[in-house]
Amino acid sequence: MKIRKFSRNKLGTAALFLCGFLLLSGPVTVNAADGDGQEEEVTLRVCNWEEYIDLGDWDEEETIDLDSGDIIGVNTMMEDFTQWYYETYGIRVKVEYSTFGTNEDLYNMLTLGDTYDLVCPSEYMIMKLMTEDQLVPLSDGFFDTADKNNYYINGVSPYIKSIFEKNEIGGKPWADYMAGYMWGITGIVYNPELVSEEDASSWKILNDPAYKRQVTVKDNVRDSYFAAVGAIKSELLNSEEFKNDPNYQKKLEEEMNDTSKETIAAAQEYLQDVKNKAYSFETDSGKADMVTGKVAANLQWSGDAVYTMDQADEDDFPLAFAVPLESTNIYFDGWVMLKNGIGDDEAKRHAAEAFINFNSRGDNVVRNMYYVGYTSVISGGEDMRVFEYADWCYGAEEDEEEVSEYDIGYFFSQDEDGEYVITAPSDQVYRQLFAQYPTQDAIARSSIMVCFDDEQTKEINQMWINVRCCNIYDISVWVWAAAAIAACILAVLGVRRVRRQKTVY
């Protein structure tokens, strides 16, 4: 197996400097080749997750040598796009590139008046933006498979394409507004020396007393609520009757997005118990805590799970990845165009769609996956470089004896022809490869986090405040009694002090 040197949150020195500059200085402007200023120029304002696109500056030893040719990132993806756009369409484009930390951060930025043309939030935030009529649909030309520059529609995974076409908001398919970028699932990274695969394969591990102070949990309401629902409904979700229901997928989504008062209350109680037993609630530190052995298990996004296992392997400290049997969240980050930026400007829309297509070209997909560490929604179509890259990362060496066949054809092709099978080291199958490209069995129990309405969001957020801060209804009677006694004592002392002051004067 080849060890990738870069992944999300593991950038080179130059990349870290650029990321810091992005955060401290605001948008970075990237221009196409110098011109005389007389030619047409389009300004494209792009906002993406931090550390979520290839910033170049690779060393020569990092060259990815595929059968189809070598791939290396020298310039930033934005710089290469501006050059490609000019050479392809004869139009100069200026890219103003900014970043955000969370979906909620992006939404707040938009609410406060920041203006962008193209942004890359997650699916539930895209659903919210669609509901609020903030998005511009992709053009008909974007879906023209006869256009050789339409790398997205010609290369998107048929599995992902089907999901985007089936899911709707207000009768409008996601596919009309969203072009996918990266995808993955949630699960548990665990130390197999301390945690059994069976325990790691259930959301109930988060409050299992056997692992008290050994588990970290995501410090955001959506991921933690999803896990809590999976745990409290474990018996139902694992029942044969439920799993064999003809409408299993629909019912699974309904159960995992249940916001009834009873479920919210039960989830709050569960998460408060998790809070009492967990090592910590975290957003990013869980990876390091796993690698250093501070904790035994960590609720993790699959992309970060790959990074965590890569890092641990460097220290000869093998970790594993499990997908809970109750359900897993399948998530997507995707490109959408904003009305307050693109508006009716066809030149901007063309540049935005071209930016999506450029990042969907086989070599650029590989560059972004290598640099970021997450899995692209692009399978490549007739371009085999994405699959070759998966085999480059995880395929067994010729002299390895203990190997297993790992079929990822569901993602790359709708045909069951056995063309997309990786012969991988047996000990790798349920580790990085499994996290990068989950099995069909794991995917079968996946559910999307839907967009909650305002009332649901309010109730879920209040639940989270109660969990992360303090729920007055869960305070013991003796604590209230002690507080009342203390208040009485303070009141008496206050009265005596006032009387003494009156006596003096």
N, C-alpha and C positions, 0 to 999 in steps of 0.2 A: 504494500500500500504506500502511495506517495503521501508525504506529509506537506500540507499546504502551509505556507509561512504567514499568510495574511488571512484574517477573517474579521468580522465585526468587532470593533474595540481593540484591534491589534494592528495598528497602522504603523508605518515607518515614521521616522523623525520628521521628514518633510511634510508628510500627510498630517501629522499631529499639529505642526505649525500652522498649516493651512486651515485645519478645522478650528484651531484657536482663533485665527484671524477672522474666520467667518462669524464666529460667535461674538467677538469683541468689536468688529468693525462694521457689521451689517453685510449687505449684499456685495458679492464679488462680481465685478464686471469682466466678462471675457469677450474679446473682439475677434472677428475673423481677420484674415490677412490684411495688412495695411492697404488702404486705397486712397484715392484722391478726394474722398468725401463727397463725390458727386453721385455715386451709385446709390441705389435703393438700399436701405438698411432697416431691419426689424429688431426691436428690442423685445426679448423674451424673458419674463420674470418667472423663475422656477424656485419652488420651495419644497425641500425634501427632508427626510429624516437625517439626523446627524450621522456621519460616517456611513452613508448608504449609497455611495456611487464611487467608481474607481477614480482616484485622484492621481494615478500614475506614479512615476518616480520608482519603478521597479528596478531591482538589480538584475544584471544579465543572468545570474544563476537562477532567477525565479522564472525564466522563460518556460512556458508550458508547451512541451513538444508533443503535439498531437499528430495522428496519421495525416490529417488534412493540412498540417502546417503549424509553424510556431506561433504562439500568441504571447505578447508582452505589452504591458501598459507603460508607455513612456510619458505621454502628456496626460492631463486630466481629460475625462470624458467630455467635458464642456468645450475644451480647446479643440479636441478632435472633431466634435460635432460641428463647430462653426466652420472649420475648414471643409468638412464633407458637404455641408449644406451649400456653401458657396460653389464648390466644384460640381455639385449635382444640379442645383437650381439657379445658379448665377445670381444669388441674392445674399447680401451680407447680413449676418445676424449677430446681435450683441446679447449675450446671456448674462442676466443678473441672477446669481445663484445664492439662495439663502437656506437656512436649516431651521428645524424645530425639534423639540425633544420628545413630545407626546402628542397624541391626537388632540387632547384638550388644549395644549399649548397653541397648536395651529388654529383651532377654532377661536380661541381667545384673541389671537393675533388678527384674525379676519374680522371678529366682532369689533375690535378697537380701530379698525380702518386700514390695516395693512392690505396692500393690493398685489395680487399675483395672477399670472396667466395660467400656470400649470403647477399643481400640487400633488403630493403622493401620500394621502392618509390611508388608514386601514378601512376595511369593509364597513364596519358599523358607523364610522364617521362619514364615509361616502354616502351611506344610506340616509344619514341625517341631512347632509348637504343636498341630496336629491329631494328629500321631503320638503326642504325649505326653498326649493327651486333656485338654488344658487349655481347650478352647473349648466354648461353648454354641451350639447350632444356632440359626439364624434361625427365627422362628415361622412357622407356616403362614399366618398373617394377613399377614406381610410380603410374601408372593408373590401376594396377592389383587389381581388387575388391576382388579377392580371398585371398589376403594377409591381414590378420587381423590387421597388424600393419600399413596399409595404411589408417590412419584415415582421411586424407584429401579427397581422392576420394570417400570414403564410407560415408563421412559426409557433404560434401559441399552442400549448398542449391541448389536445382534443378533450382531455378530462377537465381542464380548467375552463375551456371555452364553453363546455356544456353547463357547468355551474353558473357561469355568468349569464348565459342565455335563459336559464330556467328561473333564476331568482329575479324578482321584480319589486319595484317600489312604485306605488300608484299606477300599476299597470304598465310600467316602463321597465324593460330588462336592464340589468346592470350593464350588459354588453354595449348598450347604446351610449353609455356615458363613461364607462370605466375601462381602461386598458390595464391589465394586471402587470405587476412588476415582480414582487417576490411573494412567496407563500410558505406556509408551514402549519404545524400543529403544536399543541401544548402537551406536555408530559412530565415525567419525573426523571431527572438525572440522579443516579444513586451510586453509592459505593457498594459493589457486590460482596465485599468482604464483611460489611456490616448490615446490609439490607437484603432481604430475599427478593427475588423477582416477583413473587406473589404479592408481597407487601407493597412493592413499588408500583404494582399494576392496579392500584385503587386509590381514589382521591381520599379515602379514609386514612391514609398514611399521615396526612397533615396533622391530625390530632391524636395519633396512635401513642398511648403512653409509653410504649416500648422505645419510642424514638424522641422522648422529651428533650427539648433543647438541641435537637440534632437535625431539624428540618427548617428550611427557609421558604417563605411564601411571598408571592408578588404583592407589592405595595400599591395596587390599584384595584378599584372596585370591580371592574368588569371581569378580570381574570380570576380574582379571588371569589367573587360571587358564583361564577361558573363552576369552579372547583367545589365550592360549598354545596351547590345544588346537586352535583354529581355524587357527593358523599352522602347527603341526607336521603337521596333517592336511590341509593345503591342497590337495595334489594329489588326494587321495581325494575330498574334499568338492566339488571343482570338476569332477570327472570326469563325463562324460555318463552313464555307466553308473549312477553313484550318484544323480545328480539325476533320472534317469528311472525309478528303481526305484518300483514301485507302493506300497511302504511307506516312501517317502522321509522323510516327517515323523517316523515312529517311529524309523527308523534314524538320522536326523539328531540327534534327542534323545539316543539311546543314545551316539552318537559324541561329542557335545559335553559329555556328563556322564560320560565314561569315566574311571574311577579305577583302572584296572589299574596294576600296578607299572611296567610299561613306559611307559605314558602319563605317569604322574606323574614318572618320571625324565626323560623327554624334555621335559616342560613345565618342570621345574626347570632343566634345562640351557638351554632357550630363554630363560626369564625371567632367568637369571643373565647371559646375553648381552645381554638387553634392559637390565638394570641397568647394564652396562658402557657401553652406547651411549646410553641415554636422558638427557634433560635432568634429569628428576626423576620420582619416584613421588609422586603428589599426590592429595588428596581434593577440594580446592576451588580451589587456586591456579592450576590449569590454564586456567581461564577468563580470568583476568587476564593470564596469560602469553601466551595467544593474541592477546588484544586489543592488548597492548603490543608485540607482535611479537618477544617473546623466543624463542618456539618457532614451528615451522612446522606442527605437527600435534599433536592431542590426543585420546586415547581419551576419549569423552564420552558421558554419558547424553543422550538426545535433548532432554529438557526443558532441561538446562543448555546444550545446543548452541544452542537457540533464543535463550537469554539471551546467550550469547557472541556470536552473529552480530548480534543487536540492538545490543549495545554497540559492536561494531566498526563497524556502519553509521553510528553517530553520529559516528564519527571518519573517515568516508569511507574505511573500510579493509575492503572486502568479504571475507568468509570463506565457505566452503562446507562442506557436510556429505555424507559418503559412508557407505554401508552395505557392509561387507565382503562379497564374493561368497561366501566360505566359509560364513558363517552370522552371524546377529546374535542377541543375547539379547533376547527380548521380556519385559519386566518389568511387574509390577503392584504397586501399593500398595493395600491394601484394609482395610476395617473388619471387625473380628472382636470378639466378646464373650467375656470371660474368665470361667471358672468361679469363680475365687477372688474375683471382684468381683460379677458378676451373680448367680451361684448360681441359686437357685430363685425369685428376686425378680421377679415378673411386672411390677411397676411399673417397676423398673429396666430390664428388657428392653424394655418398651414405649417408654420414654424414649430408650433407645439406638437402637432401630430408627427412631424418629421423627427423631433427630439425623441418621442416615444419609439418610433421606428428604428432610429439609429441605435438606441439602447437595446433593441430587440434583435439586432443582427448577431448571428452566431458568435463571432469573435468577441463582440462587446458584451454579450451575455456571459461568456466565460470570464472576461475581465472583471465584471461586476460581481459575479459569484465568488471568484477567487479573492477579491479584495474585501468583500463584505462578509462572506461566509454563509449567506442565506441561499435559498433555492429559488431560481427564477421560474416564472410561469411559462417561460419559453422552452419548448422541447426541440425546436429547430426545423420541423417539417422535413424537407429533403436535405437540409444542412445537418450533417451528422456531428458537428463539433461539440454540441452540448452533451450528447451521449458519450462521445469520446472523452470529454472532460470528466464525466462521472466515472468512467472506466479508468481514466488516468489517476483519479483520486483514490479509488477503492479496489481496483482490480488486483488480483493476486499476482505476485511475481512468478516467473516460469518455474522456479525451483520449489515453490511452496507446495506442500503435500496435503495439508488439511484445508480443503476449500469447499465452498458451497455455491450453488447456483442461486442468484438473486434476480428475480424477474421484475423489471420496472416498466414493462410494456404498456400497462394501463395509462401511464403518464405520457409516454412517447408516441403511442400508436393505438388506434382502435382495433387493429388487426392482431389476433392472437397467433403470431407467426414465430414467436420465440427469438425475434431479431434483437430485442433489447434486454438481454440477460447479461449480468455481470458475474464473472467467476471471481468470488471474493474470498479472502481468508475467513475461515469459519468463525473465528473469534471476533470478526468485524461486523458480521451480519446484523446483530442487534445492538450495534453501537452507532458510530457516525453515519454509516450507510443507511441504517434504519431511520435515523433522525432526518437525514437529508431527503431521502425518498422512502416514506413509510410504506409498509405493505398494504395491499388492498384490504386485508382483514382489518387493519388499524383504521384505514380511511373509511371503511364501511360504518364505523361507529362514531364518525365525526359529525359535529354540528356547528352551524354558524351562529355567532352572536348577533342577534338582530338589533335594529335601532329601537330603543325604548322611546315612548312618547314622553312629553314633559312631566306628566303626573307620575309615571313609572320611574323616570329618572330622579325626580324629587324624592320618592320613597326609598329608592335604592341608595341614593347619596346620604339620606338621613341614617339609614341602616349602617352605612360605612362609617359615618361620623361616630355613631354609637360604639362601633367596634374599635375604631382607632383611637378614640378619645375616651369618653366615659358615658355609660348609659345609666342615668339616675335610677331607673327602675330595677337595675340589677345590684344596687348597693345594699348591703346587708342591714338588717334592722339595728344591730348593735352599733354600726357605723353612724346611722342617723341619730341614735340615742346619744352617742358620744359627742356628735356635732352639736346637738341641741343643748347638752350640758355645758359644753365649751362656750356656746353663744350666751347662755344665761350668766355664766361667770364673767364674761367680758362685759355684759350689760351692767351687772352689779358693780364691777370695778369702775365702769364709766360713770355711773351715778355718783359713787363716792368721790370720784375725782372732781366732778362738777361742784359737789357740795363743799369740798375743801376750798376750791377756788372762790366760791361765793363768800366763805367765811373770811378768807384773806382780804378780799376787797371790801 
